[in-house]
Each structure stands twice: as structure tokens, then as C-alpha cells.
Amino acid sequence: LTLRWKNIWARQLQYPEQTETTTEPFNPQLQMAQAQELAQLLGPLLDQKLASIKESMVEILQQVTNQTQRMTEAEQRISTLEDELDKAQKSIDLQQHKIIIMADKIDDLENRSRRNNLRLVGIPESVKGTELEQLLKIELPKMLNMEEARSHYLIERYHRIGPPPLKDSNRPRQIIFKLLNYADKMNILAAYRKTKDLHYQDHHIMLFQDFSCKEFSKVCQALINRNINFSLMYPAKLKIFLPSGTRIFNDPLEASTFREYSDLYPLGKKEDTYT
């Protein structure tokens, strides 16, 4: 039967016109046999193809299962990390809040340790040793009209702040001195505020309290360069003395804005109308 099919296919390929017109009588048994033979021929091929497809499907199903498991594990890990991150963020916020409180306390303690200190700005670097001591104990009370009180207040120690300046620098270092009593410091400040201008050896000098706050340092330096009187107040306040009156700033940015505004206009004109 197989040989018969081969002969039929070969004849169809060799004489296609004759095979199309050739007809054979219908024989059910022959057709059934031919179908069975064709099934026997194609069966193994189909089984082989279906087996390979089945194996591929099994592999794909296994991969999908693995990916599903991995996605489930990833979702669980992400959920766990989100919970831990939320806990960590709360802990960080709490620690930052504590750090702010501790920083404020440390700043308060540092300012309390400096409460008897005063800073003297503008004294030439050539003034040192006994001459500097005589300036603080004798000359300064004279300039502040405190000659009667000079014998009452005592200076524990004094020194200049920072390393020696460069040779070509015209800016002397500040002098810081510590008084024994806080009341003496306040009396010196009160006398300084009453005195409009202080000079020593043709140098303009200024007197300030010693605070740990650094936020107003740039603004203070700009005011010094413009010869505008000011004072620092605790905690972290800047008080500027103008011809139109005094202004107090709690925010360094606001004070810096005022300084930038005042640089555009002469002192005593537009500054007086600043709000």
C-alpha cells in the first residue's frame, strides 16, 4: 500500500494533467486502508511534534510559575522595606528633633559661658602687651566716661581672636576680654551706647557682646564697613541704629535683605522709609 501511494505521488508529479483527469472507482475499504496507512505514517511525526510542543509548554509554564513566585517574593520584600523605611523615617525625624533641642541647649550653655565677655573691634595690631592691658583698664573707661567705675570692674583675661593677620592686611583682629561681674559688662555697654563715636589712635573702634550665633556675621561685617552702629541681642537678634530709629531683626535673611537695600541708597534717606 505504501508503494502504491508512492507511485501515485510520483505519477502526479510527473504527469499532473493526467492525474487530474484520472478517476478511480470509489472503494470504501481501500480508502479506509489508505487512511489507516496515512495515520500510521503521520502518527509518529505528530506525536514527535506534539511532544516537543508539550515540553516547550511545560518549560514556559515552569518559567511563568517561577516568575510569579519571584514577583510575590519581591512584593513581600518591598512591603517589608516600606514598613522599615517608614519606621526609620520616624526615628530619623525624632532624632533630628532631639538634635535641634540639644543644639539649642548647647548654644544656650555656650552663650551663658560667654555672658561676661565683650569684643573690641578696630584696635591696631601694634597695640599689645602692657599697652593693650592699659587700654582695657584705663583708656577704655576714659573714652566711655567711666573713670569713676574703672576701679570697680575687674578683667579676668583678654586676648586677640584668630591667627596673626598677613602683612598686607589692614584689618586688625578683634580683642575679646572677660569681666569678672556681669553687671560691669552691662554698665560698659550702657556707657558705650551713650557714646556716639569712639576712636583710639585715629582708629574707629566698636564694642559688642560675645555671642555664639554666626548667622548675622556677614550682615555685621557689612554694617561695620558702612560705619553703621548695631548691637547683637540674645537670643540671635540684630539691632541696627539708624537716624530714623532702631530696627531689630530676628531673621538673618531679612537683615541681609535690608543690608542689600540700604546699599542702593545713601544712609538716612531711603533707608528711613524701608519697611
Phi, psi and omega in degrees: 000321178295317178298323179298316179296321178296320179294319179298315181294322179293320178294324178294322179288326183277319181232078183296326182290322182287325181289330180291328184266346183282132179232142178243152178295145182287126180232104183301319182294320178296317179297320179295318179296317179297320179296318179296318178296321178294321178295320178295325179288315184277338183305305180300321179296316179294319179298321179294316179294315180295325178296317179294321178294320179297317177298318178297318179296320178297316178297316179297317178298320178295319178295318178297320178297317178297317179296323178296318178297317180295321177296321178295315178297319179297318178297319178295318179295318178298318178297318178296318179295322178297318178296316179294322178296321178296318177295318180296320179296319177296319178295319179296317178299319179295317179295320178297320177297318178294321180297319179297316179297315180294321178297319177297320179294318178296318178297320178295317179296320179295319178294324177293325177289340179259008189296338179262008183267150172226148178247133179247121186246135174108359180283127182301153179294339180291342179276113182206169176064227182294329178295320178293320178297319178295324178298313184289323186268335185239307186291318181298313176300326177295314181295331180266006182058045179237038184297327180289331184267354186294332180280352183265328182265145182242139178257122180288312181199164180205152177191165174274154184260129175092173179286163178301141181287166177291163184295323182272009180274134179259005182256110180286158177286152177288154176249129176245133178224145183250126178270154181288321183244140179294325181297323178296321178298314181294325177294320179294319179295319179297319178292325179294322179293331178284334180274123185287323186212138179237135178224144176220117183055047179062022177244133178284127182240153180225155184234132183223160169283159182256105179242155179279348183291129182250359187295327185265012187297316180294320179294318180297319179296322178294321178293323178296318180296333181263005179059041176258127180289140178204169177212152176262137182240149179265137000263123171054059175231144179244125181246119182251133180260117180240161177302331180276353181136187182261150176230137181243131181240131174263340184249124178301324179295319178296319178294322178293322177296320177296321179295315179297323178293318184290338178292341183274344186229153177296148180297134176093358180249270182292332181299326183293338182261005182289138176232000000 
